[in-house]
Amino acid sequence: MKSNDILIRNVTIVNEGTRFIGCVLISGQLIKAVVEGEMQPASDCEVMDATGLLLLPGIIDCHVHFREPGVIHKADLSTESRAAVAGGVTSFFEMPNTQPQTVTLELLEQKMALAAEKSLANYSFFLGANNSNINEIINADPRTVCGVKVFFGASTGNMLVDKISTLEEIFKRSPIPVAAHCEDEAVVRANTEAMRLKYGDDIPIEMHPLIRNAAACYRSSELAVTLARKYNTRLHITHLSTAAELGLLDNTIPLAQKRITAEVCTHYLWFCDEDYARLGTKLKVNPAIKSAADRTALMQGLLGNKIDIIATDHAPHLAEEKRNTYFKAPSGTPLVQHSLPAMLQMVRQGKIELVTLVEKMCHAPAICYNIENRGFIRPGYFADLVLVNPEHKFTVSKENILYKCGWSVFEATTFDASVEKTFVNGHLAFNNGTINDSVKGLRLTFDRK
Ligand SMILES: [Zn+2]
């Protein structure tokens, strides 16, 4: 009988701060062995020669919007998880602003069941907080739910928690990490009104970073940090966009000991406010993309460990929905397929080391959220792996975009490196442009008390 083992040999393994040429043996869903140099395959083992390729742990994207249920004209769990594996992403955490909003544990379990049927990548879902569902949050199982998402500002939908007493309760009592979207509503509203006086309803998109400005971010992040310190909450601040907020974060203790962590998204490291003139509402995201100086500071904050992880905030909308005036164009842009290629390009440009990319996109998300047995290339861990060809250029175009919405801010951009193969739990889900969705991803579990 065939063993189904796969030996990847002659590959450059990038893992836990080092890189070396060696072999990885996959057996079933798991990694069985990792060795430097050669390894003799068993006679019935499939051997894959990966000379010249890089082997990374699968990317864990802790912040995506896949729109299912309820908003599936934009995206769904099947289409976006296919795009994810094509981009080397093997696990994702999805956000609660679907229809209905994921504000009860029952609705959360319904999403988990949908994903079990449809998702090619491993998954977890955030519970959403509102002004009245504290009991749902308290009853969430820390071992099977990634966290609770709190919108400090109403980014989309009405899942805004605006009562300070409710925020205090959540920060005091949540048994699961609190992931916070931080933008101060009052500041945003005042900025919006000032712009409306000047421009009417047709505000130029270039004003977006002045409406959703650094002050709005800082004021809200500061409140979140203050509450987290008060209640010793496990707080994760999502999508940092400003230099100023770095002052709220600590890099003097190891990630595993931090109670307050933060993420940056690929687009805040790649683009700056000057790109609004070129890309228009396609780049309308919340928080807005700030100045080139903010972008530089965010990269420094990441390298200096004030920022812990890189995520995407993948948030697809149809092109015709985006082709609209300032207020009518929804916020969010699709990214999950292009985050790794874009970050690899930044490696090429000397902005970040490859081992640091792996730390921030693979290891750190696993540590940050205590994901069980993933995020590292280690024997006994799930075989979530990405083979990257560092010398295979590709240009992003309508022909190779897998998002249901069919467009990307990276269209016409050429990346120097490509994802060649992606394994999810030992299953070759993506192979040189071909997707095999015969085996679905698994629900993520968390090593928490
Ligand atoms: Zn988001």
Residues whose N, C-alpha, C, O or C-beta is under 5 A from the ligand:
A	BS01	ZN	D313
